[in-house]
Amino acid sequence: MNLMGLFRSPQNELEKGGSEEAGITNTCPHCGALLPLSEQWENLNVCSACGYHFRIGPRERIAYLTDENTFLELDGNLKSKDFLNFPGYDQKLRNAKLASREKEGVVCGEAKICGEPCALFFMDPNFMIGSMGTVVGEKITRLFEYALARSLPVVGFTVSGGARMQEGILSLMQMAKTSGALRKHSDGGNFYLTVLTDPTTGGVTASFAMDGDIIMAEPGATVGFAGARVIEQTIRKKLPQGFQTAEFLLEHGFVDLIVPRSEQKETIAKLLRLHKRGNA
């Protein structure tokens, strides 16, 4: 982020009188455009020049997606512990809480989207890249159980670097636990929509991220299981350029639709209405 604009005098009359915020710019990593931070925020953290979608946290998504004052957070006090005494994990958790201002790597709750009630979870890219540990798995499992008991659809925004290695095999167990809760929710006749955001990888991709009745993605999102180099070294073949992008997956049938952030609220509400219980 370029903060130099805060510390220089206006160069001409047109620059005088502007807010301090207008002088702060951010560089788009995709096209290199300099974006006024206030404009970037107003545009839902999407580059106005090329459409690049910056990573954003759960609270920002809740603000643009859910109807005002309808979000009720669930299990917000659950937080991870270093039960394996993994070196440096305590400090990583403290750093993650400071960076994200959240207690854990996922925020769960109930809300309405354009008047349609649903249960939601939002994984946090700022909390250890949304890595899935025992608490993340527990919160998502409880959300599916909550939705099943109330016959609510679930909308999940995924972002993750995979399982949280500091919790060992217990983090990998969350793949089976969340998938089991998801299956019970589905067997109860309830709808599940996943929204893949950048990046969705590892054990999250191999479990609940790709199990949605409909799988939506943000433009340009990286989606995959293992990294490209690991796959190439394993199969000893060169992979297609961009094979782990949302666009490539849409072309090959692994994603149902790609929806920019500005259209997500209306699109999700339409899908919730179409899949409401009792509708043909």
C-alpha positions in Angstrom: 0.0 0.0 0.0 1.4 3.5 -0.9 1.1 5.9 2.0 3.3 8.6 0.5 0.2 10.7 -0.4 -0.3 11.3 3.3 2.9 13.1 3.8 3.2 15.5 0.8 1.6 18.9 0.1 -1.0 19.3 -2.6 0.5 19.9 -6.0 -2.3 22.0 -7.4 -5.7 23.5 -6.5 -7.6 20.4 -7.6 -5.9 18.4 -4.9 -6.7 20.8 -2.1 -9.7 20.1 0.0 -9.7 16.4 -0.6 -9.9 14.0 2.3 -6.8 12.3 3.8 -8.3 9.0 2.7 -8.3 10.1 -0.9 -4.5 10.4 -0.8 -4.0 6.8 0.2 -3.6 4.5 -2.7 -3.3 0.7 -3.2 -1.6 -1.0 -6.1 -3.6 -3.7 -7.9 -1.4 -6.9 -8.0 -3.0 -8.0 -11.2 -2.8 -4.9 -13.5 -0.7 -2.5 -11.4 -3.3 0.3 -11.3 -3.1 2.8 -8.5 -6.4 2.7 -6.7 -7.6 5.3 -4.2 -8.3 3.3 -1.1 -11.7 5.0 -0.6 -12.7 4.0 -4.1 -11.5 0.5 -3.6 -13.7 0.1 -0.5 -16.7 1.6 -2.2 -16.2 -0.9 -5.0 -16.3 -3.9 -2.5 -12.5 -4.2 -2.7 -12.6 -5.0 -6.5 -10.1 -3.3 -8.8 -12.1 -0.8 -11.0 -9.5 -1.1 -13.8 -9.3 -4.9 -14.3 -11.9 -6.5 -11.9 -9.3 -8.2 -9.7 -11.0 -9.3 -6.4 -8.9 -8.5 -3.4 -9.2 -10.8 -0.4 -11.6 -9.6 2.3 -12.6 -10.7 5.7 -15.9 -12.1 7.1 -17.2 -8.8 8.5 -16.8 -7.1 5.1 -18.7 -9.9 3.4 -21.4 -9.8 6.1 -21.8 -6.0 5.5 -22.4 -6.2 1.7 -24.2 -9.6 1.6 -26.7 -9.8 4.4 -29.7 -7.6 5.1 -29.0 -4.9 7.7 -29.2 -6.0 11.3 -30.2 -9.6 10.5 -26.8 -11.4 11.1 -26.8 -13.4 14.4 -23.3 -14.8 15.1 -23.1 -18.4 16.4 -20.3 -20.0 18.5 -18.3 -16.8 18.4 -16.4 -17.5 21.5 -14.8 -20.8 20.4 -11.0 -20.5 19.9 -8.1 -22.8 19.3 -5.6 -24.1 21.9 -2.1 -25.4 21.4 -2.9 -28.9 22.8 0.1 -30.5 21.0 2.6 -27.9 22.2 3.6 -27.3 18.6 6.6 -24.9 18.5 5.5 -21.3 17.9 1.8 -22.1 17.5 0.7 -19.9 20.4 2.4 -16.9 18.9 0.9 -17.7 15.5 -2.5 -17.7 17.0 -1.9 -14.4 18.7 -0.6 -12.9 15.5 -3.6 -14.2 13.6 -6.1 -12.7 16.1 -4.3 -9.3 15.8 -4.3 -9.5 11.9 -7.9 -10.6 11.5 -9.5 -9.1 14.7 -11.3 -12.5 14.9 -11.0 -15.3 17.5 -10.9 -18.0 14.8 -10.5 -18.7 11.1 -14.3 -18.8 10.4 -17.3 -16.7 11.4 -20.7 -18.5 11.4 -24.2 -17.3 11.9 -27.8 -16.9 10.7 -29.0 -14.0 8.6 -31.3 -12.9 5.7 -30.2 -12.2 2.2 -32.8 -10.1 0.3 -35.3 -11.4 2.8 -34.3 -15.1 2.4 -33.3 -16.7 5.7 -30.2 -18.9 5.7 -27.2 -20.1 7.8 -23.8 -18.8 6.7 -20.1 -19.3 7.3 -17.3 -17.1 6.2 -13.7 -18.3 6.3 -11.1 -15.6 7.0 -8.0 -15.2 4.8 -6.4 -13.0 7.5 -6.5 -15.8 10.1 -3.6 -18.1 9.1 -4.9 -18.1 5.5 -8.2 -19.6 6.7 -6.5 -22.9 7.7 -8.8 -25.5 9.1 -8.1 -26.6 12.6 -10.4 -28.3 15.2 -12.3 -25.1 16.0 -12.9 -24.2 12.4 -14.2 -27.8 11.8 -16.3 -27.7 14.9 -17.9 -24.4 14.1 -18.8 -25.4 10.6 -20.1 -28.8 11.8 -22.3 -27.0 14.4 -23.6 -24.6 11.8 -24.8 -27.5 9.6 -26.5 -29.1 12.6 -28.1 -25.8 13.5 -29.4 -25.4 9.9 -30.7 -29.0 9.8 -32.7 -28.5 13.1 -34.3 -25.3 11.6 -34.5 -26.5 7.9 -32.3 -23.6 6.8 -30.1 -23.6 3.7 -26.4 -23.0 4.2 -24.3 -20.6 2.3 -20.5 -21.0 2.8 -17.7 -18.7 1.7 -14.5 -20.7 1.6 -10.9 -19.5 1.7 -8.1 -21.8 3.0 -4.6 -22.9 2.6 -5.7 -26.3 3.9 -5.5 -28.2 7.2 -3.7 -26.5 10.1 -0.6 -28.6 10.5 0.0 -27.3 14.0 -2.9 -29.5 15.1 -1.7 -32.7 13.4 -4.1 -35.5 12.6 -6.9 -33.8 14.5 -7.1 -31.0 11.9 -7.3 -33.7 9.1 -10.2 -35.3 11.0 -12.3 -32.2 10.4 -12.6 -33.1 6.7 -14.7 -36.2 7.7 -16.5 -34.5 10.5 -17.7 -31.5 8.4 -18.6 -33.8 5.4 -20.7 -36.0 7.7 -22.6 -33.0 9.1 -23.1 -31.7 5.5 -24.5 -35.1 4.4 -27.0 -35.2 7.2 -28.1 -31.6 6.3 -28.5 -32.7 2.7 -30.4 -35.9 3.6 -32.8 -33.6 5.4 -33.7 -32.0 2.1 -31.8 -28.8 2.7 -29.9 -26.7 0.1 -26.1 -25.9 0.4 -24.4 -23.3 -1.7 -20.6 -22.9 -1.7 -18.8 -19.7 -2.8 -15.1 -20.4 -3.6 -12.9 -17.4 -3.0 -9.1 -17.0 -3.3 -7.5 -19.3 -2.4 -9.5 -22.4 -1.7 -7.1 -25.3 -1.4 -6.0 -28.4 0.5 -8.4 -30.3 2.9 -11.1 -27.7 2.6 -11.3 -28.3 -1.2 -11.3 -32.0 -0.6 -14.3 -31.8 1.8 -17.0 -29.3 2.2 -15.9 -26.7 -0.4 -16.7 -28.9 -3.4 -19.7 -30.6 -1.9 -22.2 -27.8 -2.5 -25.4 -28.5 -4.4 -24.4 -25.5 -6.4 -20.7 -24.3 -6.5 -20.1 -20.6 -7.2 -16.8 -18.9 -7.4 -15.3 -15.4 -7.4 -13.5 -14.3 -10.6 -9.8 -15.3 -10.6 -10.0 -17.5 -7.5 -7.4 -20.1 -7.1 -9.0 -23.5 -6.4 -7.2 -26.8 -6.0 -6.0 -29.5 -3.6 -2.2 -29.7 -3.9 0.1 -27.0 -5.3 1.0 -27.1 -9.0 4.6 -28.0 -8.4 3.7 -30.9 -6.1 1.3 -32.3 -8.7 3.8 -31.9 -11.6 6.5 -33.6 -9.6 4.1 -36.5 -8.7 2.7 -37.2 -12.1 5.8 -36.0 -14.0 3.7 -34.1 -16.5 3.4 -30.4 -17.4 0.1 -29.0 -16.4 -2.0 -26.5 -18.4 -1.5 -22.8 -17.7 -4.1 -21.5 -15.1 -5.5 -25.0 -14.4 -6.3 -24.1 -10.8 -8.3 -20.9 -11.6 -12.1 -20.6 -11.2 -12.4 -19.9 -14.9 -10.6 -23.2 -15.9 -12.7 -25.2 -13.4 -15.9 -23.6 -14.8 -14.9 -24.6 -18.4 -14.3 -28.2 -17.2 -17.5 -28.6 -15.2 -16.1 -28.4 -11.6 -17.7 -25.0 -10.9 -21.3 -24.0 -11.8 -21.0 -20.3 -12.1 -18.6 -17.4 -11.5 -20.2 -14.3 -10.0 -18.4 -11.0 -9.3 -18.8 -9.6 -5.8 -21.2 -6.8 -6.9 -23.7 -9.3 -8.1 -23.4 -11.9 -5.4 -26.2 -10.8 -3.1 -28.9 -10.8 -5.8 -27.6 -14.1 -7.3 -27.5 -15.9 -3.9 -31.0 -14.6 -3.0 -32.3 -15.9 -6.3 -30.8 -19.3 -5.7 -32.2 -19.5 -2.2 -35.6 -18.7 -3.5 -35.4 -21.3 -6.3 -34.3 -24.0 -3.8 -36.7 -23.1 -1.0 -38.5 -26.1 0.4 -41.7 -26.8 -1.5 -40.5 -25.2 -4.7 -40.4 -27.3 -7.8 
